[in-house]
Amino acid sequence: MPSRTPGSGPGQIQLYVARQAASPARYLLEQTLQLMAGWMPTLAGIGLRAVLYRLMLRMDGVAAIERGVRLRFANHIRLGHGSYLDEGVYVHACPAGVTIGPGTLVMHGAVLHVYNFRDLPHAGIRIGRDSLIGEYSVIRGQGGVTIGDRVYTSPMTQLIAVNHVFDDPARPFVDQGITAQGIIIEDDVWLGSAAVITDGVRVGRGAVVAAGAVVTRDVPPHTVVGGVPARVIRDITAQAEAPASSGEVYF
C-alpha cells in the first residue's frame, strides 16, 4: 500500500512513480504524451490523441479521448473501436488492466481504478460493448469487475470490488487486510443513480437496480431491486405476463 505519510525524499519519489506507471521509462513516455496532447480541445485534439496515444496504450480501431483524461499504467489499457472517454475521466490500470469494449462510453468524471499493488490474482476491469458508465461513477477493480454488453450505469454509481477486514477491535482496520471477491454485471443491466454494488455480487442479465440502492447479495436475472440493503421489488418476467401495475420505480 502507498505510504500514508507525505514526503518528498528520493524514496517517496520512487514510490510515486511506481504508482503511476510500469517503469520510469514508461512514466516519462506516458506523461510526455499526455502533456503534449492531453490539453488540446475539439476534434483536432481527439484526432491527435487517436494517433499519439497508440504509442502508450492498445487501441483497436478508432477511439475518442477528450481533453483532460488522466491515464495511468496506460500499457495495460485497451480501448475498443468506437469507445469514448469524456473529459475528466481517470483510468488507472495498475497492473492487471482495464479493457473498454467497442462502442462503450465512459462519461465525465468517471473513475476506473484497479489499484492492485497486492498482486491480487483476479484484479482488473473488463467492460463489454455498447455500454455506458455514467458521470462521476466509480469502479474499483481489486477483486476484478466484469461488466457485460449494453450495461448502463447512471451518474454516481459505485462498483467496489474490495472490502476491509475489521474483525479485531484491538487493531486498526487498515492493518487487518482486505478481501476482494469480484463483481460481475451481466448483459443488459441498468444501474440507477447512486446505486452501490458491493464486493462479491453478481447482477443477473436484464436486471434493474433502483437509484440509491445498496446491493449486498446477488440479483436474479430480470428483476428490479431497490432499498438498503437492496431486495427484489419486481419480477420483470412476471410483470410482462400480468396487467400493468400502478407502482413506479424511480431512477
C-alpha positions in Angstrom: 0.0 0.0 0.0 1.2 3.6 -0.6 2.7 5.3 2.4 0.2 7.4 4.4 3.0 9.8 5.4 3.6 12.5 2.8 7.2 13.3 1.9 9.5 14.5 -0.9 12.6 12.4 -0.4 14.0 10.0 -3.1 12.1 7.1 -1.6 8.8 9.0 -1.9 9.6 10.0 -5.5 10.3 6.4 -6.4 7.1 5.2 -4.7 5.1 7.9 -6.6 6.5 6.9 -10.0 5.9 3.2 -9.2 2.2 4.0 -8.5 1.8 5.8 -11.8 3.5 3.6 -14.5 5.1 0.3 -15.1 8.6 1.7 -15.1 10.4 5.1 -15.0 10.7 5.0 -18.8 7.0 4.3 -19.2 6.2 7.1 -16.8 8.3 9.5 -18.9 6.6 8.3 -22.1 3.1 8.5 -20.8 3.4 11.8 -19.1 5.1 13.4 -22.1 2.4 12.2 -24.5 -0.4 13.5 -22.2 1.5 16.8 -21.6 1.8 17.2 -25.4 -1.7 16.3 -26.5 -3.9 15.9 -23.4 -4.9 19.5 -23.1 -6.0 20.1 -26.8 -9.8 20.7 -27.3 -12.1 20.0 -30.2 -11.9 17.4 -32.9 -8.3 18.3 -33.5 -7.3 17.2 -30.1 -9.4 14.0 -30.3 -7.7 13.2 -33.7 -4.2 13.9 -32.4 -4.7 11.7 -29.3 -6.1 8.9 -31.5 -2.7 8.9 -33.2 -0.2 9.6 -30.4 -1.8 7.6 -27.6 -1.3 4.4 -29.6 2.3 4.7 -28.5 1.3 4.0 -24.9 -2.0 2.0 -25.0 -3.8 -0.5 -27.1 -6.5 0.9 -29.4 -8.5 -1.4 -31.6 -9.7 0.7 -34.5 -10.5 4.3 -33.6 -11.4 5.5 -30.1 -12.2 9.1 -29.0 -10.4 10.6 -25.9 -11.4 14.0 -24.8 -9.0 16.5 -23.3 -8.3 16.3 -19.6 -8.4 12.4 -19.4 -5.9 11.0 -17.0 -4.3 7.6 -17.9 -2.0 5.6 -15.6 -0.3 2.3 -16.4 -1.5 3.1 -19.9 0.2 0.0 -21.4 -2.4 -2.1 -19.6 -5.3 -0.1 -21.1 -7.2 -1.4 -24.1 -9.9 0.6 -25.9 -12.3 -0.9 -28.4 -13.3 0.6 -31.7 -15.8 3.5 -31.2 -15.2 3.7 -27.5 -15.3 7.2 -25.9 -13.6 8.7 -22.8 -15.2 12.0 -21.8 -13.4 14.9 -20.1 -12.2 14.3 -16.6 -12.2 10.5 -16.8 -9.5 8.8 -14.8 -8.3 5.3 -15.7 -5.6 3.7 -13.5 -4.9 0.2 -14.8 -2.3 -1.0 -12.4 -1.3 -3.6 -13.4 -3.9 -6.2 -14.3 -5.5 -3.9 -16.9 -8.6 -2.1 -18.0 -10.5 -3.1 -21.1 -13.3 -0.9 -22.5 -15.3 -2.6 -25.3 -16.3 -1.3 -28.7 -18.9 1.4 -28.6 -18.7 1.9 -24.9 -18.9 5.4 -23.4 -17.3 6.5 -20.2 -18.7 9.8 -19.2 -17.4 12.9 -17.5 -15.6 12.5 -14.2 -15.8 8.7 -14.0 -13.0 6.8 -12.2 -11.9 3.3 -13.2 -9.2 2.3 -10.8 -7.7 -1.2 -10.5 -5.3 -0.2 -7.7 -3.7 -3.7 -7.4 -0.5 -3.3 -5.5 -1.0 -6.5 -3.6 -0.7 -8.9 -6.6 -4.4 -10.0 -6.2 -5.0 -12.7 -8.8 -8.3 -11.5 -10.3 -7.8 -7.8 -10.3 -8.9 -5.8 -13.4 -11.8 -4.1 -15.0 -13.5 -5.5 -18.2 -16.4 -3.7 -19.8 -18.2 -5.1 -22.8 -19.6 -3.5 -25.9 -22.1 -0.6 -26.2 -22.2 0.0 -22.5 -22.3 3.4 -20.7 -20.5 4.4 -17.5 -22.4 7.4 -16.1 -21.0 10.7 -14.9 -18.9 10.5 -11.7 -19.3 6.8 -11.4 -16.5 4.9 -9.6 -15.3 1.3 -10.4 -12.7 -0.2 -8.1 -11.3 -3.4 -9.5 -9.0 -5.0 -6.9 -11.1 -8.2 -6.9 -12.0 -7.9 -10.6 -15.0 -6.2 -12.1 -16.6 -7.7 -15.3 -19.4 -5.7 -16.9 -21.2 -7.2 -19.9 -22.7 -5.7 -23.1 -25.3 -2.9 -23.1 -24.9 -2.2 -19.4 -25.9 1.4 -18.4 -24.8 2.9 -15.1 -26.4 6.2 -14.2 -24.5 9.1 -12.6 -22.6 8.5 -9.4 -22.9 4.7 -9.3 -20.2 2.7 -7.4 -18.9 -0.8 -8.1 -16.4 -1.6 -5.3 -14.8 -5.0 -5.7 -12.8 -4.8 -2.4 -13.7 -4.7 1.3 -11.7 -4.1 4.5 -11.4 -6.6 7.3 -12.3 -5.2 10.7 -12.9 -8.2 12.9 -10.2 -7.4 15.5 -11.2 -4.4 17.7 -7.7 -4.2 19.1 -6.1 -3.5 15.7 -6.7 -0.6 13.3 -8.8 -1.8 10.3 -6.0 -0.6 7.9 -3.7 -3.3 9.4 -6.2 -6.2 9.1 -6.1 -6.6 5.4 -8.8 -6.8 2.7 -11.0 -9.2 0.9 -11.5 -9.0 -2.9 -14.1 -11.4 -4.4 -15.0 -9.5 -7.5 -18.2 -8.2 -9.1 -20.0 -9.4 -12.2 -22.6 -7.4 -14.0 -24.3 -9.5 -16.8 -25.6 -8.1 -20.1 -28.5 -5.6 -20.4 -28.4 -4.4 -16.8 -29.4 -0.8 -15.8 -27.9 0.6 -12.6 -29.8 3.7 -11.3 -28.2 6.9 -10.0 -26.0 6.5 -6.9 -26.5 2.7 -6.7 -23.8 0.9 -4.9 -22.7 -2.7 -5.8 -20.6 -4.2 -3.1 -17.8 -6.9 -3.4 -18.8 -10.5 -4.2 -22.1 -9.6 -6.0 -23.4 -10.8 -9.4 -26.2 -8.8 -11.0 -28.1 -11.1 -13.4 -28.9 -10.4 -17.0 -31.6 -7.9 -17.7 -31.9 -6.7 -14.0 -32.6 -3.2 -12.9 -31.1 -1.6 -9.7 -33.1 1.3 -8.4 -31.5 4.7 -7.6 -29.7 4.8 -4.2 -29.9 1.0 -3.7 -27.0 -0.8 -1.9 -26.7 -4.2 -3.3 -25.0 -6.7 -0.9 -26.1 -10.0 -2.5 -26.7 -11.5 -5.9 -29.5 -10.0 -8.0 -31.6 -12.6 -10.0 -32.0 -12.0 -13.8 -34.9 -9.9 -15.0 -35.8 -8.4 -11.6 -35.9 -4.9 -10.1 -34.2 -4.4 -6.8 -34.2 -1.4 -4.5 -33.6 -0.3 -1.0 -30.8 -0.5 1.6 -29.9 -3.3 1.6 -31.4 -4.0 -1.8 -34.2 -6.6 -2.2 -36.4 -7.7 -5.1 -39.3 -5.4 -5.6 -40.5 -6.6 -9.0 -40.1 -9.6 -11.3 -39.9 -8.2 -14.8 -40.8 -11.6 -16.4 -43.9 -11.9 -14.3 -44.7 -8.2 -14.8 -44.7 -8.8 -18.6 -47.3 -11.5 -18.2 -49.5 -9.6 -15.8 -51.7 -6.5 -16.2 -49.8 -3.2 -15.9 -49.2 -2.1 -12.3 -49.7 1.3 -10.9 -46.4 1.2 -8.9 -43.4 3.2 -10.1 -39.7 2.8 -9.6 -37.6 5.9 -9.9 -34.1 6.1 -11.3 
